Structure formats: C-alpha cells, structure tokens
Amino acid sequence: MFSCYIFVVVSLINFLPDFHVSSCDQNCADKPRFTPSRLVVQFGKPTSALCSVCQPGCYVSLFDIESPIGALTKNGTEVTWTVDEMTEWINSLSCYYTNDTTGVQCCSDLPITVYKPPDNVSFSVHPDVPMSEGQQYTLQCEVRDVAPVENLRVTFYRGQTALVELKSSKREKDEPTPVSEVFTLNITSTKEDDGVQFWCEAKLELGAEGPQPPPVVESEKLTAAVHYKPQLEASVPPDPIILTEGNPLTLNCSSVGNPPPSYTWTPSSPSRITSPSSGSVFFINSITPEDEGLYTCYVSNEKGSITVQFDVKVQADNLILIVGVVVAVVLLAVILGVAVFIRKGMSTRRREDVPL
C-alpha cells in the first residue's frame, strides 16, 4: 500500500511541470520575467536566456522552464536556460512557478525567433534574354531554404536602383521551418535597359533584437541585352545644306541600335563616292555643282529601320568671281592707260610736224 502512495506522489511530481500549459495565469501581478524579453538566434548557434521567477522575497518551491532543448541551471528563484547548438524550430519558451499559498500557477512566455539565411538566391528572366524593346518580361528571384519566411524581404534591383520590395505570401508561424519560394516582377523593357545589370537580394528583417545589419544574400547579376531598332544619334543638319563649290562635304547619320545597325547611302551622284557607302559617314573631298542633290541614308537592323535625307545645295565660289572681276578691271585700266599714252604720243608728233 505504501508503494502505491509513492507511485502516486512520483506521478504527480512528473505531471505538475506540464500542468501549467492549460491552467497557468499569464496575467498574474508577479509573473516571471525573461532577460532578454525577446530572443533571436540563428539555427545551429548557441544561445541563452534568464528567467527571474518572481520578485525577491517571494516564496515558491515549484518553478521551472519548459523547453524541448537546452540545459537549465537554478540559482535561488532564477533559472538560466542554455543551448550549445540551436537545433529545434521553437517559437517560444515558458517559465512558470506555482504559488505555495494559493496553488495558482503563474507563467510567462519568451518569444523566440530561430532564423536561417537562404542557402541560395538565384535570378532569371523569362522569356530568356535577349529582350526586345517594348516587350513584357518577368524577373524571377528564387530563395531556397530560408526561415522564418514571414520575416523575408526580397528586393529587385536595376543596377543600384531598387525596383520593388516584396514580402512572402506564406505564413509559417505554427511551424517556422525553412521553406523555398519564388518571387516575380513584371517589367516592360526599354532600350535604356541594354547593358544594365538586373539582380535581387533576400533579407531577413528580424527586428532590433536580431543581427545588425540584417542577414542579406544576393543573387548573381544578369546583364540585360535589349534589341531595339536604330535611332539617330548624330545631330540633324540644317535643310538644305548649302556649301561653296570646292569645299568638302561630310554627311553623318550615326545611329544606335541593337544589333548594331548597317548603313546604305544613295547619293545624287554615285560616281562621286570617295568612302565606303556602308559606313555612317558620307564624304566628298571637293564638292562641285554636279554633286548637288538629295542624299539618302538608310539605317537598319533586324528590329527595324530609319531613313535620313540630306538636301545639298552648291553655290559658286564668289572669291573666284571677285578675283576675276578685279583682274578684268586691272587689265582694262592697263589697256586704257596704254591707249591714252599712245594717243598723247601721236598728238605730240603731229604738233612737231607742223612748219613754222
């Protein structure tokens, strides 16, 4: 019979530590206090917390911390919980005591966040590059094995400019174990995106109690190749282009495009071409009236084409005309002078021939 009593007592002792889960009071005046008040620990790392069961001078004989992991050390009414390696995905720790007078259990919970940075963050574009200007594409960021997912923030970047920050659609509060998730962002490509690096990063926002700065894992950077039709890069000259005969003619229809554009010139006088007609610059060393006319530059690549026209006018060289007039005037003056001189000479001879 005595052994039966011992069995009952031992059973009660083993039962009491779990009894508070359904009956403890978390609103009691003198409830246990944890230090720190919130715990953030990386999975696989050591951690610890201290529970002051009640105010100094209180009288309790039954108190403890409930946890599936770690070692407990008691010192008076304080309990230290120590973990050498956090290997459980727990989200709280409970410290409790039983009032010796009233038999009421009082308890407090320590919120715990066990986190794990992503194993890998990968970035991709769909459909695959190269892009085409004006088309819609989906940027995809895959984050693998991260916890807790509710604290995850994923940011998409264009160069060093953040495009958007996204949160997870999953909630793992009841079982905060590592998960993988794919985040997407739709964009419409422009020619300015050509050569720009796109990428993403995954960050765990764990609050003030978490590591500072927050854990961040970046993806590889993908350099975008955007195909777009040619666009004129050179400045448009006046219309028409008026040049003096004998001067050089330079026409420029340099353009940007991807793939790089090709050039075809259609001049008014094809025989006057002195540089390859496939280049962006058309050149005539010394222009003549026969070179006057319309010059057309056709720029194209696989995405489209543009046409640039130049209207060239050739005017006479006024300097030559002026020099010719001056020479003519000088010659005329010389001739007139010689004529006057001869006439005067003849008049003098006649006077000398008259008899006295």
C-alpha atoms as one frame of an Amber mdcrd trajectory, in Angstrom:
protein
   0.000   0.000   0.000   2.829   2.389   0.867   4.411   1.744  -2.504   1.167
   2.805  -4.138   1.337   6.183  -2.370   4.915   6.639  -3.520   3.852   5.898
  -7.106   1.073   8.485  -6.929   3.392  11.152  -5.492   6.045  10.497  -8.114
   3.408  10.631 -10.838   2.127  13.963  -9.553   5.638  15.392  -9.450   6.188
  14.349 -13.060   2.800  15.702 -14.054   2.946  19.084 -12.383   5.604  20.642
 -14.659   3.259  20.110 -17.619   0.115  21.072 -15.769   0.628  24.827 -16.234
   0.220  24.641 -20.016  -3.530  24.605 -19.729  -4.030  26.309 -16.374  -1.261
  28.869 -15.793  -2.073  32.556 -15.386  -0.117  34.921 -17.638  -1.784  37.990
 -16.120  -0.742  37.497 -12.532   0.738  40.510 -10.740   4.106  38.934 -10.018
   4.785  36.941 -13.135   8.138  35.567 -14.312  10.353  37.909 -16.316  12.753
  36.906 -19.087  16.044  38.547 -19.965  16.142  39.303 -22.855  12.438  39.946
 -23.433  12.711  38.568 -26.996  15.285  36.129 -28.321  16.599  35.903 -31.882
  19.047  33.087 -32.614  20.491  31.570 -35.784  19.815  27.885 -36.329  22.839
  25.854 -35.203  24.267  28.632 -32.985  24.423  28.837 -29.151  22.034  30.967
 -27.108  20.793  31.523 -23.548  18.092  33.292 -21.524  17.485  34.066 -17.844
  14.115  33.758 -16.099  13.551  35.619 -12.823  10.649  33.594 -11.494   9.266
  36.203  -9.077  10.222  39.289  -7.109  12.943  38.929  -4.469  11.481  37.675
  -1.195   8.740  35.561  -2.777   8.197  32.009  -1.589   7.847  29.379  -4.289
   9.043  25.833  -4.276   7.914  24.631  -7.705   9.271  26.565 -10.729  10.968
  25.738 -13.970  11.418  26.473 -17.668   9.754  24.315 -20.280  11.808  23.639
 -23.406  12.480  20.636 -25.662  16.151  21.595 -25.857  18.876  23.037 -23.654
  20.176  22.804 -20.114  18.719  24.508 -17.005  20.635  25.979 -14.088  18.804
  27.242 -10.987  20.107  29.863  -8.606  17.580  30.874  -5.970  14.452  31.887
  -7.898  16.352  32.406 -11.157  16.610  29.840 -13.936  19.208  30.056 -16.712
  18.438  28.271 -19.950  21.485  27.464 -22.105  21.690  25.904 -25.562  25.034
  24.982 -27.113  23.546  24.477 -30.576  20.012  25.506 -31.524  18.620  22.548
 -33.479  14.898  22.975 -32.792  12.476  25.286 -34.622  10.768  26.518 -31.450
   8.948  29.851 -31.326   8.649  30.332 -27.529   9.963  29.354 -24.135   7.771
  29.153 -20.994   8.856  29.960 -17.464   6.428  29.218 -14.625   6.041  28.793
 -10.876   3.338  27.580  -8.513   2.304  29.826  -5.621   2.860  27.839  -2.426
  -0.049  29.560  -0.695  -2.754  29.583  -3.338  -1.555  26.785  -5.580  -2.078
  29.014  -8.612   0.428  28.692 -11.428   1.868  31.853 -12.931   3.834  31.861
 -16.171   5.403  33.969 -18.915   6.479  33.143 -22.464   9.687  34.235 -24.126
   9.150  34.830 -27.887  11.897  33.089 -29.835  12.782  33.560 -33.476  15.033
  30.866 -34.884  16.305  32.040 -38.259  18.309  30.625 -41.106  19.671  32.684
 -44.039  18.921  31.304 -47.509  21.116  28.526 -48.865  20.935  30.155 -52.275
  19.316  33.093 -54.101  19.066  32.796 -57.886  17.887  35.311 -60.501  16.499
  34.748 -64.007  14.463  36.468 -66.732  11.545  34.889 -68.586  11.390  34.619
 -71.537  15.150  34.333 -71.678  17.408  37.169 -72.884  17.974  38.873 -75.275
  14.994  41.140 -74.686  13.132  43.196 -77.267  12.243  46.835 -76.643   8.635
  47.370 -75.536   8.006  43.725 -74.619   6.986  42.487 -71.162   9.323  40.228
 -69.219   9.165  38.515 -65.844  12.052  38.879 -63.421  12.250  35.837 -61.139
  14.032  35.554 -57.793  14.161  32.110 -56.191  15.040  31.931 -52.497  15.883
  28.467 -51.172  15.639  27.151 -47.598  15.110  30.306 -45.543  13.418  30.760
 -42.169  11.267  32.281 -40.907   9.659  33.121 -44.226   7.367  35.757 -42.701
  10.463  37.867 -41.982  11.778  37.541 -45.513  12.013  40.617 -47.759  13.033
  40.269 -51.410  14.166  43.333 -53.384  14.584  43.508 -57.164  17.278  45.846
 -58.497  18.028  47.568 -61.806  21.685  48.472 -61.419  21.813  50.033 -57.954
  18.208  51.240 -58.089  15.657  49.257 -56.080  12.574  48.473 -58.182  10.318
  46.898 -55.553  10.425  45.100 -52.195   8.212  42.042 -51.819   7.078  40.006
 -48.825   6.348  36.310 -48.732   2.798  35.121 -49.284   3.452  32.198 -46.935
   2.955  32.189 -43.185   4.840  29.668 -41.069   4.094  30.859 -37.534   2.909
  27.446 -36.391   5.929  25.640 -37.829   8.688  28.131 -38.682  10.889  25.705
 -40.604  12.914  26.571 -43.729  10.965  26.944 -46.964  11.720  27.916 -50.562
   9.774  30.495 -52.534   9.824  32.157 -55.942   9.184  35.917 -56.253   8.358
  37.592 -59.577   8.209  41.094 -61.022   6.894  42.064 -64.463   8.679  44.820
 -66.387   8.467  46.355 -69.860  11.929  46.590 -71.409  13.346  49.799 -72.880
  16.487  50.477 -74.885  17.956  52.113 -71.761  17.943  48.647 -70.148  20.528
  47.414 -72.649  23.748  46.632 -70.768  22.135  47.210 -67.337  22.558  44.603
 -64.601  19.424  43.161 -63.002  19.536  41.165 -59.767  17.778  40.532 -56.457
  18.570  40.143 -52.783  16.917  38.287 -49.916  16.976  39.906 -46.479  15.703
  38.706 -43.107  14.169  41.588 -41.139  14.462  40.275 -37.583  13.899  43.474
 -35.613  16.060  45.315 -33.135  16.911  42.086 -31.265  18.206  40.460 -34.454
  21.628  40.824 -36.049  22.554  44.275 -37.359  22.761  44.747 -40.247  20.155
  42.121 -41.139  21.347  38.955 -42.947  21.394  39.530 -46.713  22.086  37.104
 -49.555  22.432  38.484 -53.094  21.816  36.718 -56.382  24.174  36.746 -59.324
  23.860  39.818 -61.562  22.409  39.353 -65.043  23.402  41.854 -67.743  20.429
  42.588 -69.973  20.717  42.624 -73.753  17.820  44.565 -75.282  17.299  44.530
 -79.040  15.823  47.743 -80.469  15.506  49.470 -83.845  18.058  52.117 -84.920
  17.714  55.609 -83.515  19.565  58.610 -84.946  22.415  59.662 -82.685  24.017
  62.391 -84.802  22.546  65.882 -84.800  20.268  66.732 -87.728  21.894  69.348
 -90.037  20.019  72.342 -91.469  17.836  71.759 -94.506  19.077  72.480 -97.086
  22.832  72.167 -96.563  24.466  74.996 -98.554  28.138  74.600 -99.439  30.506
  76.576-101.626  31.973  74.833-104.619  35.337  73.258-103.799  34.640  72.696
-100.090  34.428  69.187 -98.553  31.041  67.574 -97.907  30.523  65.449 -94.765
  27.164  63.830 -94.015  26.681  61.895 -90.766  23.764  59.601 -89.916  25.380
  57.737 -86.997  22.727  55.775 -85.102  22.439  53.490 -82.091  20.709  50.150
 -82.195  20.988  46.550 -81.076  22.108  44.607 -83.013  24.455  47.300 -84.401
  22.835  48.829 -87.496  24.103  48.754 -91.072  24.176  51.810 -93.376  23.366
  52.263 -97.065  23.824  55.603 -98.866  22.012  56.680-102.020  23.732  59.886
-103.251  22.645  62.030-106.173  25.916  61.234-107.944  27.031  57.687-107.097
  30.232  58.126-109.070  31.361  60.779-106.577  31.573  58.372-103.607  35.072
  58.578-102.122  34.389  56.496 -98.960  32.571  53.190 -98.427  28.814  53.624
 -98.715  28.245  51.123 -95.887  29.555  53.494 -93.187  27.653  56.039 -91.152
  29.599  58.970 -92.649  29.462  60.020 -96.333  32.326  62.218 -97.563  33.250
  64.157-100.730  36.635  65.848-100.696  35.782  68.732-103.049  32.194  69.375
-103.961  31.109  70.530-107.428  27.788  71.708-108.829  27.291  68.166-110.175
  27.173  66.912-106.568  24.135  68.995-105.725  21.016  66.999-104.861  19.358
  64.695-102.335  21.407  62.181-100.345  19.589  59.360 -98.539  20.991  57.302
 -95.625  19.153  54.052 -94.903  19.887  52.606 -91.421  18.605  49.157 -90.484
  18.904  46.112 -88.248  16.673  43.115 -87.556  14.346  45.195 -85.347  13.578
  47.964 -87.868  14.963  50.809 -89.949  15.077  54.609 -90.306  15.748  56.864
 -93.318  17.646  60.157 -93.103  17.737  62.583 -96.045  20.133  65.445 -96.700
  19.372  68.154 -99.270  22.701  69.551-100.536  22.964  72.844-102.445  26.197
  74.008-104.129  26.838  77.699-104.688  29.527  79.311-106.865  32.787  80.316
-105.277  32.405  84.132-105.022  36.093  84.570-104.330  36.990  83.316-107.790
  34.404  85.663-109.290  35.749  88.605-107.318  39.334  87.825-108.328  38.217
  87.538-111.949  36.471  90.926-111.823  39.485  92.556-110.185  41.817  91.115
-112.816  39.481  92.257-115.575  39.316  95.771-114.124  43.083  95.931-113.809
  43.557  94.712-117.364  41.016  97.209-118.603  42.753 100.005-116.717  46.105
  98.989-118.191  44.676  98.889-121.690  43.050 102.263-121.267  46.251 103.716
-119.863  48.273 102.386-122.765  45.716 103.731-125.229  45.797 107.195-123.659
  49.601 107.149-123.632  49.769 106.221-127.313  47.213 108.860-128.227  49.120
 111.540-126.407  52.303 110.499-128.147  50.702 110.712-131.544  49.321 114.198
-130.798  52.769 115.412-129.823  54.324 114.164-133.088  51.695 115.962-135.161
  52.461 119.266-133.479  56.144 118.787-134.115  55.480 118.152-137.829  53.626
 121.459-138.417  56.036 124.059-140.250  56.736 127.345-138.611
